[in-house]
Amino acid sequence: MLETRLITQYLTALRTDDSLGQARLLAVAADYDHHNGSGLVEQLEALSLNGQEAA
């Protein structure tokens, strides 16, 4: 549930070019990964790369 919410918020930050929001969400994801080992940071970074390729 938290992962889905963070991904949705990260996509919104990407669409609105909110670099501060992106950095904040990556930091939250890194903390989440540290405690849960979910690979969320890698998922967010992949979304960011895919967005850059589409632009």
Phi and psi in degrees as GROMACS dihedral restraints (atoms count N, CA, C in turn):
[ dihedral_restraints ]
;  ai    aj    ak    al  type     phi  dphi    fc
    3     4     5     6     1   -63.2    20    10
    4     5     6     7     1   -39.6    20    10
    6     7     8     9     1   -59.8    20    10
    7     8     9    10     1   -44.6    20    10
    9    10    11    12     1   -61.6    20    10
   10    11    12    13     1   -42.9    20    10
   12    13    14    15     1   -64.8    20    10
   13    14    15    16     1   -41.8    20    10
   15    16    17    18     1   -65.5    20    10
   16    17    18    19     1   -39.8    20    10
   18    19    20    21     1   -63.7    20    10
   19    20    21    22     1   -43.7    20    10
   21    22    23    24     1   -61.8    20    10
   22    23    24    25     1   -44.6    20    10
   24    25    26    27     1   -65.4    20    10
   25    26    27    28     1   -37.2    20    10
   27    28    29    30     1   -66.6    20    10
   28    29    30    31     1   -42.1    20    10
   30    31    32    33     1   -61.4    20    10
   31    32    33    34     1   -39.7    20    10
   33    34    35    36     1   -63.4    20    10
   34    35    36    37     1   -43.1    20    10
   36    37    38    39     1   -62.8    20    10
   37    38    39    40     1   -37.5    20    10
   39    40    41    42     1   -65.0    20    10
   40    41    42    43     1   -46.5    20    10
   42    43    44    45     1   -63.4    20    10
   43    44    45    46     1   -35.1    20    10
   45    46    47    48     1   -94.0    20    10
   46    47    48    49     1     4.4    20    10
   48    49    50    51     1    57.0    20    10
   49    50    51    52     1    42.5    20    10
   51    52    53    54     1   -93.7    20    10
   52    53    54    55     1    86.2    20    10
   54    55    56    57     1   -66.4    20    10
   55    56    57    58     1   -33.5    20    10
   57    58    59    60     1   -66.2    20    10
   58    59    60    61     1   -42.6    20    10
   60    61    62    63     1   -62.9    20    10
   61    62    63    64     1   -40.2    20    10
   63    64    65    66     1   -61.9    20    10
   64    65    66    67     1   -45.3    20    10
   66    67    68    69     1   -63.5    20    10
   67    68    69    70     1   -41.9    20    10
   69    70    71    72     1   -62.4    20    10
   70    71    72    73     1   -44.5    20    10
   72    73    74    75     1   -69.0    20    10
   73    74    75    76     1   -34.3    20    10
   75    76    77    78     1   -65.3    20    10
   76    77    78    79     1   -37.3    20    10
   78    79    80    81     1   -66.3    20    10
   79    80    81    82     1   -41.6    20    10
   81    82    83    84     1   -64.0    20    10
   82    83    84    85     1   -42.9    20    10
   84    85    86    87     1   -64.0    20    10
   85    86    87    88     1   -38.3    20    10
   87    88    89    90     1   -63.7    20    10
   88    89    90    91     1   -41.4    20    10
   90    91    92    93     1   -65.0    20    10
   91    92    93    94     1   -43.1    20    10
   93    94    95    96     1   -61.1    20    10
   94    95    96    97     1   -45.0    20    10
   96    97    98    99     1   -60.2    20    10
   97    98    99   100     1   -41.6    20    10
   99   100   101   102     1   -58.2    20    10
  100   101   102   103     1   -38.0    20    10
  102   103   104   105     1   -89.6    20    10
  103   104   105   106     1   -25.1    20    10
  105   106   107   108     1  -121.4    20    10
  106   107   108   109     1   -14.3    20    10
  108   109   110   111     1    60.3    20    10
  109   110   111   112     1    41.1    20    10
  111   112   113   114     1   -87.7    20    10
  112   113   114   115     1   -19.9    20    10
  114   115   116   117     1    78.1    20    10
  115   116   117   118     1    21.9    20    10
  117   118   119   120     1   -65.3    20    10
  118   119   120   121     1   -37.8    20    10
  120   121   122   123     1   -59.9    20    10
  121   122   123   124     1   -43.9    20    10
  123   124   125   126     1   -62.6    20    10
  124   125   126   127     1   -37.4    20    10
  126   127   128   129     1   -64.4    20    10
  127   128   129   130     1   -43.6    20    10
  129   130   131   132     1   -66.8    20    10
  130   131   132   133     1   -41.2    20    10
  132   133   134   135     1   -64.2    20    10
  133   134   135   136     1   -36.6    20    10
  135   136   137   138     1   -64.9    20    10
  136   137   138   139     1   -39.5    20    10
  138   139   140   141     1   -62.5    20    10
  139   140   141   142     1   -39.8    20    10
  141   142   143   144     1   -64.2    20    10
  142   143   144   145     1   -43.7    20    10
  144   145   146   147     1   -65.2    20    10
  145   146   147   148     1   -40.4    20    10
  147   148   149   150     1   -64.2    20    10
  148   149   150   151     1   -37.7    20    10
  150   151   152   153     1   -65.3    20    10
  151   152   153   154     1   -36.9    20    10
  153   154   155   156     1   -68.9    20    10
  154   155   156   157     1   -36.0    20    10
  156   157   158   159     1   -68.6    20    10
  157   158   159   160     1   -33.6    20    10
  159   160   161   162     1   -74.8    20    10
  160   161   162   163     1   -24.2    20    10
